[in-house]
Amino acid sequence: QVSRRPAGCDCIGANPGVPTWRYGQQYGTSCHTWDAEDCDLLWSGVSGVTVGEWCCESWCYVASGCSSGRPSRLVEGLFYSYDSCDPDLVVELDCPWRAVLAA
């Protein structure tokens, strides 16, 4: 089986600067659907963020050189990637935030 993970896009295993009191000690350190359960609570009040299907996607923080890395909305200089992780199809198929986009 060939990995879909882009070269240089492994999870960095850290979350420097993330307010762990709100998001949890391990938030973003490995592949997981970090925002699936409380997306509305975690992201309310964060400028430019609208909850949606992305809340149920598996992701992790990656090195700045990762080709699929996106700048974090929480911490300047921190990057995340969905492409670094295999999808959690059970969570994605039952995603309660998908309906938010359709509303």
C-alpha positions as a printed NumPy array, in Angstrom:
array([[  0.   ,   0.   ,   0.   ],
       [  1.348,   3.415,  -0.988],
       [  1.065,   6.183,   1.572],
       [ -0.766,   9.321,   0.487],
       [  1.324,  11.359,   2.923],
       [  3.42 ,  13.973,   1.106],
       [  7.182,  13.867,   1.717],
       [  8.241,  16.005,   4.664],
       [  4.735,  16.054,   6.093],
       [  5.006,  13.798,   9.132],
       [  3.303,  14.966,  12.314],
       [  5.769,  16.965,  14.397],
       [  4.458,  15.548,  17.677],
       [  4.213,  18.963,  19.325],
       [  1.863,  21.94 ,  19.56 ],
       [  4.001,  24.917,  20.651],
       [  1.962,  27.957,  21.595],
       [ -1.438,  26.251,  21.445],
       [ -3.63 ,  27.207,  24.419],
       [ -3.749,  23.674,  25.802],
       [ -6.028,  24.747,  28.653],
       [ -8.739,  25.082,  25.979],
       [ -7.738,  22.538,  23.325],
       [ -6.008,  19.85 ,  25.414],
       [ -2.394,  18.835,  26.008],
       [ -2.142,  16.58 ,  22.954],
       [ -4.103,  18.76 ,  20.494],
       [ -2.653,  18.389,  17.   ],
       [  0.376,  16.341,  18.056],
       [ -0.69 ,  13.236,  16.085],
       [ -3.338,  12.239,  13.562],
       [ -6.793,  12.539,  15.09 ],
       [-10.173,  14.199,  14.525],
       [ -9.295,  16.821,  17.157],
       [-12.235,  19.165,  16.534],
       [-15.047,  16.675,  15.886],
       [-16.761,  16.676,  19.279],
       [-16.756,  20.334,  20.318],
       [-15.982,  22.254,  17.143],
       [-18.45 ,  25.043,  17.862],
       [-17.132,  25.56 ,  21.387],
       [-13.455,  25.306,  20.428],
       [-13.66 ,  27.725,  17.533],
       [-16.308,  30.239,  18.587],
       [-14.832,  33.692,  18.62 ],
       [-11.845,  32.81 ,  16.42 ],
       [-11.764,  35.329,  13.588],
       [-12.404,  33.968,  10.109],
       [-13.361,  30.456,  11.236],
       [-16.713,  28.859,  10.389],
       [-17.519,  25.359,  11.603],
       [-18.201,  22.778,   8.926],
       [-17.202,  19.386,   7.625],
       [-13.51 ,  20.161,   8.285],
       [-14.278,  19.757,  11.988],
       [-14.471,  15.983,  11.472],
       [-11.3  ,  15.536,   9.433],
       [ -8.202,  13.909,  10.872],
       [ -5.128,  16.173,  10.951],
       [ -1.917,  17.04 ,  12.796],
       [  0.666,  19.799,  13.061],
       [  3.468,  19.526,  10.501],
       [  6.755,  21.231,   9.649],
       [  6.569,  24.558,   7.824],
       [  8.101,  22.948,   4.719],
       [  5.241,  20.466,   4.276],
       [  3.739,  20.977,   0.811],
       [  0.187,  20.43 ,   2.1  ],
       [  0.695,  22.442,   5.294],
       [ -1.714,  25.272,   6.042],
       [ -1.049,  28.119,   8.485],
       [ -2.649,  27.602,  11.891],
       [ -5.409,  30.006,  12.935],
       [ -4.282,  29.585,  16.539],
       [ -0.526,  30.107,  16.453],
       [  1.476,  32.118,  13.955],
       [  4.262,  30.021,  12.462],
       [  2.515,  26.694,  13.175],
       [  1.183,  24.588,  10.284],
       [ -1.304,  21.712,  10.019],
       [ -2.178,  19.177,   7.335],
       [ -5.106,  16.903,   6.579],
       [ -3.061,  15.067,   3.936],
       [ -0.639,  13.799,   6.589],
       [ -3.366,  11.637,   8.129],
       [ -5.621,   8.838,   6.994],
       [ -9.296,   9.779,   7.223],
       [-11.451,   8.463,  10.056],
       [-14.406,   7.47 ,   7.901],
       [-16.667,   6.631,  10.84 ],
       [-16.305,  10.139,  12.26 ],
       [-16.494,  11.817,   8.852],
       [-19.664,   9.98 ,   7.805],
       [-21.399,  10.848,  11.093],
       [-20.137,  14.441,  11.158],
       [-22.688,  16.726,  12.845],
       [-20.988,  19.844,  11.421],
       [-21.693,  18.958,   7.788],
       [-25.276,  20.214,   8.216],
       [-24.   ,  23.621,   9.327],
       [-22.803,  24.304,   5.775],
       [-26.137,  23.276,   4.271],
       [-28.15 ,  25.487,   6.604]])
